[in-house]
Amino acid sequence: MEVSIITPVYNERENLSKLIPKIEEVLSDEVEEFEIVIVDDNSPDGSGEIADELAEEYGNIKVLHRPEKRGLGTAYKEGFRLAQGELIVSIDSDLSHDPEALPHMIMEAKEADIVIGSRFTEGGSIEGRSIWRDLLSTFANRFIRILTGYPIRDWTSGFRVYRRAVWEATMPRVQCIKWDFQFESLYKAILDGRTVREVPISFHERAGGSSKFNLSEALYFVLSFFKIFLTAKLTGT
């Protein structure tokens, strides 16, 4: 298996039914063999049933049904247990990440351990999102870049390609279970000496449904970031 794409789902019925066909369309002529792993946290809107229908339709989809909402980080970790690809792709299920970027990101993974679909590198953009969310994301990533000393411009992007060996080495040491998973996994991989490339993407505000991100989540991330950073400084890991 060449590529495994993992997408966590919670109340994304409408978006999921659009995302999966788009991924299938984009990669069918670009990748020799790929699979999609959908992790559904018992979505009340029936996203799990849609995932099962898509799996039956396409044949290269695995669906993991979890009994409750357990966090983004745990969804990716548990999804990986089903993944067989040499490259592991993480992608949001709300259509904020355009699958059209996948071939380029997968190609770049030939020369890097981790490829980030970046909103803030040259050529990247954010479309359709509120000003305060844009400012929050911009400030957070700039602050992280300055504090860590590493020139990554989009630390919080969830659109990534990992080499399997990097995932296997890094993820067992990642403790975060929510949005902070993105920073911790990347930071620990960099501390291990892994190479990272950023590919510009256009990030689109979700096509439907409601965002799970709010002020309390933002504060949670800030506190978690300092905990991860200070622990790494003290222990070197």
Salt bridges, closest charged atoms under 4 A:
GLU12 OE2 - ARG206 NH2 2.72
GLU12 OE2 - LYS212 NZ 2.62
GLU35 OE1 - LYS62 NZ 3.07
ASP41 OD1 - ARG66 NE 2.58
ASP52 OD1 - HIS65 NE2 2.89
GLU68 OE2 - ARG70 NE 3.93
GLU78 OE2 - ARG66 NH1 3.17
GLU78 OE2 - ARG70 NH1 3.83
ASP92 OD2 - HIS97 NE2 3.68
ASP94 OD2 - ARG206 NH2 3.62
GLU100 OE2 - LYS22 NZ 2.84
GLU108 OE2 - HIS104 NE2 3.34
GLU108 OE1 - ARG197 NH1 2.66
ASP113 OD1 - ARG163 NE 3.62
GLU127 OE1 - HIS204 ND1 3.21
ASP134 OD1 - ARG129 NE 3.28
ASP154 OD1 - ARG119 NH2 2.69
GLU168 OE2 - ARG164 NE 3.17
GLU184 OE2 - LYS188 NZ 2.84
ASP192 OD2 - ARG173 NH2 2.26
GLU217 OE2 - LYS178 NZ 3.27
